[in-house]
Amino acid sequence: MNGLHDMGGMMGFGPIEREAHEPVFHADWERRMFALVSAVGYAVPFNDDHLRREIERTPPAEYLTSTYYELWYRALVSVLEERRAVSREELAGARPRPLPPSVQIGPALAAGKVVAAIAAGASARRDARVPPRFTVGDRVRARDLNPAGHTRLPRYVRGRPGVITRDHGVFSFNDSNARGDGEQPQHVHAVCFAMRDLWGPAASAGDHLYLDLWDDHLEPA
Amino acid sequence: MSEHGHPRRGLTDIELKVRALEAILTEKGLVDPRALDAIVEQYETRIGPRNGAAVVARAWTDSAYKARLMSDATAAIAELGYRGLQGENMVVVENTATVHNLVVCTLCSCYPWPVLGLPPVWYKSAPYRSRAVIDPRGVLKEFGIDLSVTTDVRVWDSNAELRYMVLPMRPRGTEGLGAEKLAALVTRDGMIGTASV
């Protein structure tokens, strides 16, 4: 969706504020929030695409004034409500009710399995044999798509010409997965855009932007 | 409220909410609080930019390793024991005398966790995400890097499923140093591209 999260190229947010000797977390609730998001997906069916979709649905004013882990809280609660794993009433203090059947897909992640789970990761790479629609060196154009749901196609490249510089292989397609239309595995390519094609003649002639896009984001130029 | 934004008594709203959520999910058997402790422990003590610094130092001192790192970063990084969540598919990009790389995620916060740990707040902030793609030279200047016109900038907007790490240039005058001492010179920002090393 064309939300506030799609920030590339916006102006007016001020200087980049850095913190010397920044801790990994700034408060204990941030530790718990990060760990909850990391762990609950082993027991309840949801993934990063669903979480991102919910983060991006945050009303713009709230998005800008929330901290990172506040956005995570909001998004995780939305996903868990949708999955019927928690309810507003329970969050407001009502006694937790038993889970409806089929909500839970596996046991809670055990402490002894955490290191292995982190090391195993959750790659979106897929073995599916899908022919690539483009090859390295092809001149392409980012399609002018404006989906209402989650997309990894930022606004600032839509309609702009680029060149395929690398084929990363076949990956699950987040845009379709986030809206519940399945993984639709397809090739992801590194696409090189000249900064002048994105931002006009004021950009340096030798500067480039690289972005990984799925086949469905691209058309021949 | 106190000067730090906390109520004088008890917990803030978000602290109460997260505590309640954890209690509900625990009671329902969907999370184990000891697993949450273990996850936090990993990211506070084991998974951070020292990992990436070891990769960089190895690449500086072992040309065969560097070649593997540039052609299959995921496998080369795994050789040193770093792998997994948010680093399942890695790409390493090399700074040279004529190319400077900068990594950003304009849509959110994508970041190579196994080698750099969790991202700093500024990396996830609106000022960095908005400007890194339209004014990378201005952003770099803010970080103290004043690039000459003869150096080209490559910005990597890592929104998709690949995660990027910058291989900085080895500093001059470090020819005699071993991998361990070299690793100590490498900073987190150097591997994002907002510092020279």
Interface residues (C-beta under 8 A of the other chain):
Chain A: H5 D6 M7 G8 G9 M10 M11 F13 G14 P15 I16 E17 R18 E19 E22 V24 F25 H26 A27 D28 W29 R31 R32 M33 F34 A35 L36 S38 A39 V40 A43 V44 R52 I55 L64 Y68 E70 Y73 L76 V77 L80 A85 V86 E90 L91 G93 P96 P98 L99 Q104 P107 A108 L109 A110 A111 K113 V114 V115 I118 A119 A120 G121 A122 S123 A124 R125 R152 P154 Y156 H168 F171 S172 N174 V188 A190 M195 L198 W199 S204 G206 D207 H208 L209 Y210 L211 D212 L213 W214
Chain B: T12 I14 E15 K17 V18 R19 A20 L21 E22 I24 L25 E27 K28 G29 L30 V31 D32 R34 A35 L36 D37 A38 I39 V40 Q42 Y43 E44 I47 G48 R83 G84 L85 Q86 G87 E88 N89 T106 L107 C108 S109 G117 L118 P120 V121 W122 K124 S125 A126 P127 Y128 R129 S130 R131 A132 V133 I134 P136 R137 V139 E142 F143 V149 D152 V153 R154 V155 W156 D157 S158 N159 A160 E161 L162
